[in-house]
Amino acid sequence: MERKSFLLRMDPALYAALERWAQQELRSVNGQIEFLLREAVRRREQPRTEEPPPDPAPSDRPSLA
């Protein structure tokens, strides 16, 4: 698979957090960023399900008495 290289600038604190996270998951920082981006794209491309209707207001709920 051909890889695309590009420059990415980010806040040093964000990079440090990504570096710690990558170490915990035994990945390089580059691998961690690619993993996170792939997951975000996968979630975005999934068909959206309809949300369940909201709970009825307290006055609309049946009485237990």
C-alpha positions in Angstrom: 0.0 0.0 0.0 1.4 3.4 -0.9 1.7 5.8 2.0 1.0 9.6 1.8 3.4 11.8 3.8 2.5 15.2 5.0 3.5 17.7 7.7 1.3 18.0 10.8 1.7 20.8 13.3 0.2 20.4 16.7 0.3 21.7 20.2 3.2 20.2 22.1 0.9 19.2 25.0 -1.3 17.3 22.6 1.7 15.6 21.1 2.9 14.5 24.6 -0.6 13.1 25.4 -0.6 11.2 22.1 2.9 9.9 22.8 1.8 8.6 26.2 -1.3 7.0 24.8 0.7 5.4 21.9 3.2 3.9 24.4 0.3 2.4 26.4 -1.0 0.8 23.3 2.4 -0.3 22.0 2.2 1.9 18.9 4.3 4.7 17.4 2.8 8.2 17.6 2.3 8.0 13.9 0.6 4.6 14.2 -1.6 5.9 17.0 -2.7 9.0 15.0 -3.5 6.8 12.0 -5.4 4.4 14.2 -7.5 7.2 15.7 -8.2 8.7 12.4 -9.3 5.4 10.9 -11.6 4.8 13.8 -13.1 8.3 13.5 -13.7 7.8 9.7 -15.2 4.3 10.3 -17.7 5.7 12.9 -18.6 8.6 10.7 -19.3 6.3 7.7 -21.6 3.9 9.7 -25.3 4.3 9.0 -26.8 6.4 11.7 -29.6 4.8 13.7 -32.6 6.7 14.8 -32.4 7.8 18.4 -35.1 6.4 20.7 -37.9 8.8 21.5 -37.3 10.9 24.7 -38.8 9.8 28.0 -42.2 11.2 28.6 -42.4 14.2 30.9 -43.2 13.4 34.6 -46.8 14.6 34.2 -47.3 12.2 31.3 -46.1 9.1 33.1 -48.8 6.7 34.5 -49.4 6.9 38.2 -48.2 3.9 40.3 -50.9 4.6 42.9 
